[in-house]
Amino acid sequence: MGVSPAADDTALPIRMLNDRLLVAIDGEAGERRSSAGIVIPATAAVGKRLAWAQVKAVGQHVRQVEVGDRVLFDPDERAEVELEGRTYLLLREKDVHAVATPGVAGEGTGLYL
């Protein structure tokens, strides 16, 4: 799997090693809207909230995740890196809780975990 292109078909100036993933987080951690249209402010008290991100690159030992997949992870267990003016997150494959099923989960999964 080695070097993986970004979603816009330009190669990133980085090669991921071992079981590492480079992901771009979906949206912002600001206010969000429920499926019923209720606005939930960013300051609302929520339990441990997981986040969705899109995989941009994978290391050679990653087995269950591919470039382009949407993954669910704990945002408290992350490291940030800036590449070409964009902020990405570095994760280990073992830190990914789930992979969204293609065709079922679009931009929003409708899940509040």
C-alpha positions in Angstrom: 0.0 0.0 0.0 3.0 2.4 0.7 2.6 5.9 -0.8 -1.0 6.8 -1.2 -2.5 9.7 -3.2 -4.7 12.3 -1.6 -8.3 12.5 -2.6 -7.6 15.2 -5.2 -5.1 12.9 -7.0 -2.0 14.8 -5.9 0.7 12.8 -4.0 1.3 13.9 -0.4 5.0 14.6 0.5 5.0 11.8 3.0 5.2 8.1 3.2 3.4 6.4 6.1 5.3 3.6 7.9 4.2 0.4 9.6 0.6 0.5 10.9 0.1 4.3 10.7 -2.7 6.2 9.0 -2.9 9.8 7.8 -6.4 11.1 8.0 -8.3 14.4 7.4 -11.0 15.0 10.0 -14.6 15.5 8.8 -16.0 18.9 9.5 -15.3 21.0 12.5 -15.9 20.3 16.2 -18.3 23.2 16.3 -22.1 23.1 16.6 -23.9 20.3 14.8 -27.5 19.5 13.8 -29.5 16.4 14.7 -31.4 14.4 12.1 -34.6 16.2 13.4 -33.0 19.6 12.7 -32.2 20.5 16.3 -29.0 22.6 16.6 -26.6 21.1 19.2 -24.1 23.8 20.3 -20.4 22.9 20.6 -20.6 23.6 24.3 -23.3 20.9 25.0 -22.2 18.4 27.5 -21.7 15.1 25.8 -20.0 11.8 26.9 -16.9 10.6 25.1 -17.6 11.6 21.5 -15.9 9.8 18.7 -15.1 11.5 15.4 -15.1 10.6 11.7 -12.2 11.2 9.3 -11.2 10.3 5.8 -8.0 8.2 5.2 -5.5 10.0 3.0 -2.5 7.6 3.3 -1.6 4.3 4.9 1.5 2.4 6.0 2.6 -0.9 4.5 1.4 -3.0 7.5 -2.2 -1.6 7.5 -4.5 -4.5 6.7 -8.2 -3.4 7.1 -8.2 0.2 6.1 -7.7 1.7 2.6 -7.1 5.2 1.3 -10.5 6.9 0.9 -12.2 5.0 3.7 -14.1 6.9 6.4 -13.0 5.8 9.9 -14.3 6.3 13.4 -11.7 7.1 16.1 -11.3 8.7 19.5 -10.1 12.3 18.9 -8.3 12.3 22.3 -5.8 9.7 21.0 -4.3 11.6 18.1 -1.3 13.5 16.8 -1.6 16.4 14.4 0.7 17.2 11.5 0.6 20.0 8.9 1.4 19.2 5.3 1.2 21.7 2.5 -1.0 24.1 4.6 -3.5 21.5 5.6 -3.8 19.8 9.0 -3.9 16.0 9.2 -4.1 13.5 12.0 -1.8 10.6 12.6 -3.4 7.4 13.9 -2.4 3.8 14.4 -4.7 1.2 12.8 -5.5 -0.3 16.2 -6.9 3.1 17.3 -9.6 3.0 14.6 -13.0 1.8 16.0 -14.9 1.3 12.8 -14.8 1.8 9.0 -18.0 3.3 7.4 -19.6 1.0 4.9 -19.5 2.4 1.3 -22.9 3.5 -0.1 -24.5 3.5 3.4 -22.6 6.3 5.1 -22.3 9.5 3.0 -21.1 12.8 4.4 -23.0 12.2 7.7 -23.5 8.8 9.1 -26.4 9.9 11.3 -24.7 8.2 14.3 -24.0 10.1 17.5 -21.5 8.0 19.4 
